[in-house]
């Protein structure tokens, strides 16, 4: 379903501006593997849940879901890494507030997308599940930055549990879902 507004494109522009203003973009190579980790995670989600999306970003200015997901995969999510990991604090109190800040930002934008019809939930997924996922995703980004093999080894069981819990029919070809 195409919309006349441009929420997703606007969010991408806001991300690019934020990375330019506050991100550690000069050291992007240091965070490159984490940027790939989040991109691969999103691409894997879209591949495994094709025709059975737990959540789906409704296209707006872009013509379809695929192009909208590409915007998130290659601009918004890597930009998040540059902002989140690149500005990671050293003191314990600030670390907790840093995680809270980013979880609030992600859940807040998703709440807005829910109210404006830019995201659609299916098969039992909802905003609460997304916020819970954010509580896992941000620590996993930092874990991947520090210890990628441990992050990979935790990512697989997390993904398998979610696929099992939400009964994603990965055993069926996409065209039969």
ChimeraX attribute file (.defattr): number of C-alpha atoms within 10 A of each C-alpha:
attribute: neighborCount
match mode: 1-to-1
recipient: residues
	/A:1	9
	/A:2	13
	/A:3	15
	/A:4	9
	/A:5	13
	/A:6	14
	/A:7	19
	/A:8	22
	/A:9	18
	/A:10	12
	/A:11	16
	/A:12	19
	/A:13	14
	/A:14	14
	/A:15	20
	/A:16	18
	/A:17	13
	/A:18	15
	/A:19	21
	/A:20	15
	/A:21	11
	/A:22	13
	/A:23	22
	/A:24	20
	/A:25	16
	/A:26	10
	/A:27	11
	/A:28	17
	/A:29	12
	/A:30	15
	/A:31	19
	/A:32	14
	/A:33	16
	/A:34	25
	/A:35	25
	/A:36	16
	/A:37	22
	/A:38	21
	/A:39	20
	/A:40	14
	/A:41	15
	/A:42	18
	/A:43	15
	/A:44	13
	/A:45	15
	/A:46	18
	/A:47	14
	/A:48	18
	/A:49	18
	/A:50	17
	/A:51	15
	/A:52	18
	/A:53	18
	/A:54	19
	/A:55	18
	/A:56	17
	/A:57	20
	/A:58	23
	/A:59	25
	/A:60	20
	/A:61	17
	/A:62	20
	/A:63	13
	/A:64	15
	/A:65	16
	/A:66	14
	/A:67	13
	/A:68	19
	/A:69	21
	/A:70	14
	/A:71	17
	/A:72	20
	/A:73	20
	/A:74	17
	/A:75	18
	/A:76	22
	/A:77	21
	/A:78	25
	/A:79	27
	/A:80	22
	/A:81	27
	/A:82	27
	/A:83	21
	/A:84	21
	/A:85	21
	/A:86	20
	/A:87	13
	/A:88	14
	/A:89	14
	/A:90	8
	/A:91	8
	/A:92	9
	/A:93	9
	/A:94	12
	/A:95	13
	/A:96	11
	/A:97	12
	/A:98	18
	/A:99	17
	/A:100	14
	/A:101	13
	/A:102	17
	/A:103	21
	/A:104	15
	/A:105	13
	/A:106	14
	/A:107	20
	/A:108	14
	/A:109	13
	/A:110	17
	/A:111	18
	/A:112	13
	/A:113	17
	/A:114	16
	/A:115	10
	/A:116	10
	/A:117	14
	/A:118	22
	/A:119	17
	/A:120	16
	/A:121	15
	/A:122	12
	/A:123	12
	/A:124	11
	/A:125	14
	/A:126	14
	/A:127	17
	/A:128	11
	/A:129	11
	/A:130	19
	/A:131	18
	/A:132	12
	/A:133	13
	/A:134	20
	/A:135	17
	/A:136	14
	/A:137	16
	/A:138	20
	/A:139	13
	/A:140	22
	/A:141	20
	/A:142	17
	/A:143	17
	/A:144	20
	/A:145	20
	/A:146	12
	/A:147	12
	/A:148	17
	/A:149	12
	/A:150	12
	/A:151	18
	/A:152	14
	/A:153	10
	/A:154	13
	/A:155	17
	/A:156	10
	/A:157	11
	/A:158	12
	/A:159	14
	/A:160	12
	/A:161	12
	/A:162	11
	/A:163	17
	/A:164	12
	/A:165	10
	/A:166	14
	/A:167	12
	/A:168	20
	/A:169	17
	/A:170	15
	/A:171	9
	/A:172	9
	/A:173	11
	/A:174	14
	/A:175	7
	/A:176	8
	/A:177	13
